[in-house]
C-alpha cells in the first residue's frame, strides 16, 4: 500500500466481540450514525486523527458470516468487495477463537486487506487459554494484535499497525485459504472460466470468491452472473461441479464448503491456543448463572427494572430542584425586569421570556434531568451484557404474543427512545414478527414520556402511581400483542441468539453512548420546544388559546375530564412527547401542576400522553420500516386506544381519588 495520509478503515466481526467498543475507542465523539443509502441498516462512521493521518472508520454490522441470509450480511460484503476499504480490522473474541475464525476465513476469501484485533484477551486468561498470536499471524498471513478494548489495552498497538501498513512497513497480501482437493480443483477450474468469459464481473469481485459463491448457490451472485452474455455457460459448468461435490460429500454444496471453512478454523485454533490451566469459575460466570436462572432470574430482572426507574426518579428530582432554583428563582424574573427596563413593549418581553427563554429552560429543568440518567443506566445494561439475559428470561412470555425473547431487546430500547426501538425490530426474523414488535414498541413509554410520567404523576401524585402506570402499560402491551398474535397469520419462531459473557463496562463508552443519544434531544427537541413555546405564546397573545380549547372541549373536557388548556400541549406533543409537559407549564402558567390539575387529571393526562400517537420522529421511523399504510393503522389504533382508556380511567379513578 502506498503511503496515503487518508485511509478508509472498516471494522468487521461477529456480534458481541467488542467491535463497537474499539470503534468508540478509535473515534471518540467524532462519529455519526445513519443508514446505508437505500437500506434500513444502520451505519456508524467516525474519524481518527493520528500522527498526520486521517482514518475514516466505518463500523460494519455485527454478523456471523458473509452469506446472503440477511440484509446486514449483504451490505457488509458488498461494501468490502466493491468499495474496497484500505484496511479491514477483523475484531474477534479471542476466548471463542474457533467460532470467530469462520468469519475471518470468509474475509480472506474476499481477498480483503485484513488486520486482526484479537479482542477480549482478558477473558482468555480467565478461561485458562493462552493464544500464540505470532503463530496465528503466520498461519493467516495477516497482522494480529491482541487487545482488551474495554480497558484500552492494545488499541495503541492496533493503530500503530495500521500506520505501519499505511507507510508500507507492513505488507498485507490477502491470501485465500485452500480447501480440500476435490473442492479446490473445481474452484480453480471455475475461476479460470470466469476470468476468461466474465471479465466485467471478475473486475468487480475476486474471481476465486465468485467461484465459491456460485458453487454455494448464492442467489445474489447467481443472478448477477445470469445477466451476462456468457453467464449461462458458466452456470452450466458450475452445476456440473456442484453435482460432483454433492456426490462426493453427501451434502449440498453450501454445507460442504461451510464444513471446509470450519475445518480450517478448527485446525488453526488447535495449533495456536493452549489450555494452560483448568478455568476457574469467575464472578461473571456466577452472575450469569444467577441472572439467567429460570426462577431466580425473574426477581433479579424485576429488581433491575424497578431500580432503574427509581434512580431516574430520585436523580431527576434532585437535579430539577437545583435547576429550578437557579433558573426560575433568579434568572427568569430578573430577565423580564431587565427587558422591561430596557424599554421593550410588554408583548415582546412576553414572547422573549415566556416563549423563547422559558422554552429552553423548560427543556433544561424538566426533560434533561430525567433523560440523561436513563441513558446512562441503559448504556450500563448494554455494556455489561445483561440485556440478552433479559431476552432469554422473557422468551416464554414473548411467545404468548407471537414473538420470542429477542423482541424484549427493542422493547427495552423503547424505554429510551421509540425510534431505535422501531429500527431494532429488524432483529426479528420474519415480517410477521417485525410487524407485531413494531406495533407494541411504540406503546412503550420512551424517555420523553418518562419525563411526563415522573415529572407529573410521580412528583405530584406519588411514585407508586407512576409505577402503576408502567405496570398497566406492560399489561396493555401483553393483551394487544396477544390479540395481534391471534389476528396476524403465521407462527412464532424459536429463540436463537448468542449469550455474551458479562463484561466490566467502560465509563468512557457509557458516556459516549449517553452523549450520542442525548445530543439528538438537544439538537432536535430543543428547537421544537422553543418553537412550541413561541407558538403557544403567540396564540395566547392573539387570544386563540381559548378558542382552540373550546373547539376541543368535547373530547378533552367532557370525555377525558381534563382542563380545556390541556388540549394544546397534547396536540403539539406529536412533535416530542416531553413537549407535552413543557407546554402544559406554558399554558397553565406554572410548573407547580398541583395548583391547576387534580391527581386524577394528572394520571389521565400522563396515560393519554403515554399511549396516543407517537412523535413525528417515530412516525418517520415507522414509515421507513413498515410503509405508510401500516403506519397509518398503528397511529389510528394508538389514538383510539388513548382516548378510550383515558375516558374510562377518568371515570374509574374519580370514584376513589
N, C-alpha and C positions, 0 to 999 in steps of 0.2 A: 504493500500500500504506500502510495506517495504521501509525503508529509503534508497533510491537509490541516488547516487551522480550524475548520469547522467539520464536525463529524456527526453523522446520524447514528444513534445507538438505540437498539431495541432490546427490551428486557423480555425474555420468553421463558416459560416454565409452567409446571403444574400449579394448581391452586394450592394455597396454604403452605407455600415453601418459603415465604418471606420476601417474595418478589416486590410487593408494594412497599415494604419497609426499606429495601435497598433503593427503590425509586425515590422515596421520601428523603433518604439519607443523601442521595446524589443531588436532588433538585431543590430540597427545602421548600420555600414558599414560591419559588419560580416555576409554578406549574399551573396548567389549566386543564379542565375536563370538558368533554363534549362528545359528540357521536361521530362515528366514521361516516363519511359522505354517503348518503343514501341508505344507511344501515341504522338499525336500532341497537347497535352495540357500542358501549361507552369506550372512549379512548382517553387516556391521560397522557399529557405531554409536559415536559419540563426542560429547563435549561441549566447546565452546569458550566461555570467559567473556571478554568484551571490552567495555570501556567501559560497563559496566552492562547489557550484552546477554548473553543466553544463547543460543548457537547449538547446536541439536541436529543433528549432522551424520550423514548416512547415506551410506555408500559403496555405490552400486549395482554389480551385477556388470559386469565389463568385457565389452561386447558391441559388435557392428558395425552392428546395425540394431534397429528396434523391430517386427520382424515376429513371427510366431508359430512360428518354426522351432525354438526351444529354450525350455526352461523359464526360463532366465535372462532371455530377451527378454520373455517374457510377464510374469514377475514385475516387471521394471523398468517396463514400460509401464502395467501395472495400477496400480502404486504412483503413478506420475506422474499418470495420468489420474483415478484415484479418490481417492487420499489427498491429492492436490494440495498438495505441499510449497510453502512460501512462496517458495523460490528453488531453481532448478536451476543448479548450476555445471557447465557443459559443458566438460570438460577435453579439449583436443585436442592432437595432436602437430603443432606449427607447421611442422616440417620435412616433414610429409606432409599439407599443408593440404587439398588437393582431396579426398583419400580420407576424411579426418575430417569434412569439411563435409557429407557424405552423411548422417551421423548427426545433425548439427546441424539439417539440413532437416527430418528426421523429428521432432525435438523441437519445432520451430516449428509443424509440422503439429498437434501435440498442444496447441498454444497455451499452452505452459508458460512461466512467467516465468524466462527464461534469462539468466545472466551467463556469458560465455565466458572461460575461462582458457586463453590461447594459450601452452601449455607447451612446454618444450624449445627456448626461443628461442636457447640457445647452439648447438644443432645447426643451426639456420638459418644462423647466422653461419659455422659450419664448412663448410656446404654452399654458401656464397656466395649465400644467399637473404635478401632484405630484404622484410619484410611491413609494409604500411601499416595499422596497427591501427585508426587513426581511420576510414579509408575502410571497412575491414571492419566496424566497428561501425555505420557509416551504412547499408551495404548490407543488413546483417542486422537492423538496428533494435534492437540489444541492446548492452549494455555489453561491452567487450572489454578484458581486462587481460593484458599479457604477463608470463609467469612462467618461471622456471627453478627448479622445485620442489626439485631435489636440493641446490641451494645456498641455497634460501630466497628467491631474488630474486623480487620481485613478490608475495609472499604477503601482506605488509602492505597493499599496494595493493588486493589482492583482497578482503581483509577490510574495508578502508575502503569499497570499492564496495558490499559487502553492507550495511554500516551506512548508507550513503547511500540505498540502496533502502529500508531499514527506516525511515529518518527521512523518507522521501518526497521527498528532494532529487533522487533519480534515479527517473524513472518507467520501468517496463518494461511496454510494451504489446505482448504477443505478437502477431506478425504472420505468419500462414502465407504461404509463398511461393506465387506464382501460376504455374500451368503453361501449356502451350500451349493455344490457343483451343479446339481440338476436345475436349480432355480437361477443361479448366476449365469449359466450358459444361455438360458432363454432371455434373461435381461439384456445381456450383451448383444445378442442377435437382434432383438427388437430395437435396441438403442441405435445400432448401425443403420437399420432401415429408416428410423425416424429422422436421423441426421441427413439421410440421403433424400427422402421423399417429403419430409415436413420441415424444411429449413426455417420457415417463419415461426413455427411453434417451438422448435428447438432453440431458437434465438431468445425466446421469451423465458422458457423454463429449461432447467438442466435436462438433457436428453435421457440420461440414466433414470432420473426421477420420473420423467414422463413414462418410461418403460414400466417402472414399478407400479405407478398409478393405474396404467392401463391393465396390467396383469391383476391388479386388485379390483378391477371393475369400478373404479372411481367414476361416478356418474358425471361429475362436472368436467373432468378431463376427457372422458369418452365423448361427451357432447361436443367439446371443442375440437377433438380430432375429426369427428364426423363432418364438421363444417368445411374441412379442407379437401382439396381435389383428390388427393391420394389417401384420404383418411380411411376409406372403406378397405383398401388393400392392407393397411396397417392393422386394422381391427380384425380382419380375417386371419392374418398371421398370429395376432395376439390370442385369438380364440383357440387356435390350434395349440399354442403354448399353454394356455390356461387348462385345456383339457388334459394335456400331458402332465402338468403339475398336480392336478387334482387326482389323476390316476395313481401317481407315484406316492402322494402323501395321504390319500384317503380323506382329504378335507377340501373345502372350497379354497380357491387360490388366495383370497384375502386372509383366511385363517392361517394358511401355510406360510405366507410371508410374515404375518404378525408373529408366528412362532419362531421364525428365523431372528427377528429383532429381539424377542425375549431371550433367545439362546445367547445372542451376542451380549446383551445386558447382563445376563447371568454369569457368563464366563468372565467378563471384565470385573464384575463385583466380587466374584470369588477370588480373583487374583490380587485385588488392591485392598480389600478390607480384611481385618483380623479381629476376632473377639478376644481381647486381652484379659478379660475377667468376666465373671458372671454379673449381669446387670443387677444393680440394686433397685429396689422399689423406691422410686423418688416421691417427694411430696406431691409433685404434679400428677403422678400416676395414682396416688392415693386419692387426690382430689377428684380425678377423673372417675374413679370407681364410685365415689360418693355422689357426685353430681349427675352421673348417668344411671344411677340405680333406679330400678323400676318402682321402688317405694320411697326411699329417702330423697330421690332426685326432685320429686314434686314439691315437698316443703321448702327445699333449697331454692327452687325456681320461684315459688311464691314470695319467699323472703327477699330474693334479689329484686323482683319487680316492685314489691312494696317499698323496699329500702331506696330504690332509685327515685320513686316519686316523692318519698319523704324528704330525701336530701334536696331534691329540686325545690320542694316547697319551702323548707327551712332556709336554705341558702338564698333562694329567690326573695323571700320575705325580708330577710336580713338586709340584702342589698337594696331592696325597694325603700325600706325605711331610711337608709342612709341617703340614697339619691333624691328621694322626695324632699328631705330636709334641706338638701343643698340647692336644688333647682326651684322647687315650688315655694319653699320657705323664704328664700332670699332673692334668687336671680330673677324670676318672672315678675314679681311685684315691682322690684326696682327698675326693671326694663320698661315696664309700662309707664312708670313715673318719669323716667328719662325721656321717653319718646314724646310724652305729652308736654314736658317742659321744653322740648326741642321745637315745639310749635306744630307738630303733626296733627292733622284732624283726627278726632276720636275713631271714626270708621277705619282709617288707615292704620291707626295704632292697634285696633282690634284685629285687623287682618294680619298684621305682622306678629303680634304677641300670641293671640289665640289661634290663629291659623298656621302661620309658618313655624314660629318658635315652639309653640306648645305641641305641634305635631312631632317635631324632633325630640322634645323632652319626653313625650309620652312613650316613644319607642325605647328611649334610654331607660326610663324609670319603670315601665310596665312590662315590656317584652324581653329585652336582653337579660335581665336578672334571672329569668326562668329558662331561656333558650340556651345560654352558654353552659350552665351546669348540666343540663340534659345532654347536650352534645359531648361534653367531657365524659360523662358516665357511659354513653353509647360507644364512644371510641375505646374506653377501657374494656367493655364487654367484648368488643370486636377483637381487640389486640390480644386479649388473654386466651381467646378461643372458646369462650363459653357459649356463644350463640349456636354453634352446631349441636351442642349438648341439649340446649333448649329445644331445638328442632327434633332431635331424637325422642325426647320425652313427650313432645306434643304430637307425635306421629299418629297414635290411636285416635286422639280427639280430632285431628285434622281429617282423618279418613271418614269420620262421620259427616264431614262437609264435602266429601268427594275430592279431597286434596290429600297430600301426605305431609309429613313433618317438615319438609324443606320449605313449605309455604309459611311456616312460622317465622322464618328469617325476614321476608318482606313485611310481614305483619309487625315485627319488632321495629324494623326500619321506619314503618309508618308512624310510630310514636315520635320519630324525629322529624320526618318530612314525607308527605304523601307522594311527591314526585319521584325520589329514588325508590320508594316502595313500589310504585307502579312499574318503574323500569326493572326493579328486582324480580318482578313476576316472570321475567324471561327464564329464570332458572327452572320453571315448571316445564315438564317435557311435552305436554300436549296443548293444543289450542283450547280445549275444554277447561283444563286446569288453569291455564293463564287467565281465561275469562272469569272464572269463579274467583280466583285470587284477586284479580283487578277490581272486581265488584266489592269485595269485602275490605280490601286495604284502604279504600277511600273513606271508609267509615271509622277507621282507627283515629283517635284524637292525636293529631300531629302536635309538634312543639308549639305551633301557633295557637291551636285550640287548647293546649295545656295552659297557655298564658291566660286564656279566658276562664277556664275551669278553676285553676288555682288562684288567679287574681280576683275572681268574683266569689265563687262558691266557697272554696277552702278558706279564703281570707275573711269573709264576712258571715258565712253561714256555719262553716265547720269543716275540718279536714275529712271527717268521716263521711259527710255528704258528698264531698268531691270524689272520694274513693268509691262511694256508691254509684256515682255516675260512670266511673270506669268499669265497675263490675257489671252494671246494666248494659254498657256498651259491648262487653265481651259476650254476654248472653244474647244480645241482639244480633251480633255478628254470627254466632253459632246457629241461631234459628234461621237467619236469612241464608247462611251458607248451606244449611240443611235443605232449605226449600230449593235453592239453586241446584244442589246435588240431585234432587228428585226431578227437576224440570229440564235441566240441560242434559242431553243424551251423552252416553259414554260411561266408562268405568274408571275408577281411580287406579293409579299405578302404585307399586310398592316403592318404599324409600331406599334409594341407593345414593349415599353421599359419604365423603371422607370425614373422619373424625380427627382433626389435627390435634397434636399434643398441646397441652397448656403451655403458655409462654409468659414470661415476665414482660409486662407492657412497657413500651418506651414512652417516657414523658414527652419527648420531642415529637414523636409520631402522633401521639394523642393530641398535642397542641396544634399540630399542622392540620389534622383531620377536623378538629373543632373550628379552627380558623376558616378552612375551606368551606365548611357548612355554614358557619355564622356569617361569612362575608356575603353570601347570597342574600341573607336577611338585610345586611347593611346596605348593599348595593341596590337591591330590588325593592325590599319592603319599605325602607325609609323614604324614598321618593314617593311611593304610593301613600304612605301615611301622611306626609306633608301635603300631597295633592288632595287627599281625602279631607284633611283638616281645613285646608283653604276652601274647598268646595262647600263644606258644612258651614263655615263662617260666612261665605258669600251668600249662601241660601238663607242663613239667619238674618243677615243684613237686608236682604231683599224681601224678607217676610214670607218665604216659600216653605220653610220647615213645617209650619203649622198646617199648610195646605197638603203637603205630602203625607203628614201624619194622619190627616182626616181621610184622605183617599185610601190609605192602607189600614185604617182602623178596624174595618170588619174582620180582617184576618188577625192583626196583631193585638188589638184591644179586645174585641168581642170573643174571639176564639182562643187565642193564646193567653189572654189575661195580662198582657204587657202594657206599659205606658205607651202613648202614641209616639213619643220621641224615639222609642227603641226601634222603630221601623227603619230609620235612616242608617244606623250602624249595621243592621242585619243585611240590608240591601247592598251597601257598599262593602260589606265583609267579603263579597266574592273576590275582591282584589287580593286581600290577605286576611286570614281568619283572625289574627291578633288585632287587626284593624277594627274589629267589632267592639272590642273593649276600649280601645283608644278613642274611637269616635263616640262611644257611649259616654265617656268622660267629657268629650267636647259638647255633645248636645244636651247633656244633663247639667253641665257647668260645674261638676265636682268629681273628684276621684274617691270621695267617701260615698260609695254607692249605697250604703245602708240608709242614707238620707233620702234617696229617691226611689229605691226599689225594696220590695218586701223580700224575705227569704225565698218564698215560693217563686216570685218573679225572677230572682237571680238564678234559681235552679232551672226554670223553664228557658230562660234566655240562653244559658250555657248549653242545655240539652239541644235546643234548636241549632245553635252555632256548631255543636259537635257533629250533627247529622246532615244538615242541609247542604246544598250544592257546594262541591269543593271549590277551592280558589282557582283563579284563572291559570296559574302555572300547572296545577294538577289537571285541569281540563285539557290543556295543551298536551301534557304527557299521555293522557288517556286517548286523545285523538290520534297521536302518533303511534301508540301501541295497538289500539283496537279499532280505529276508524270512527267516523263521525256518527254513524247510526248507533253503534253500541254505546258510544259516549253519551249520546242524547238519552238513551234508555236509562243509563246509570244516573244521569243528572235528574231526570224526571222522577225516578224512583226515590232518590235521596230527598228531593223537595217534598214530595208527597208524604214520605215517611216522617220527616221532621215536623211537618205541620200536624199530622195525625197524632203522633206521640206527644208533641208539645201541648196540644189542647187537652188530651187525656190526662197527661201528667199534672197540668194546672188544676184540673178538677179534682183529681185524687188527692194531691198534696194539700189543697185548700181545706180538706176535711181534717187534716192533722196539724198543719203549721199556721 
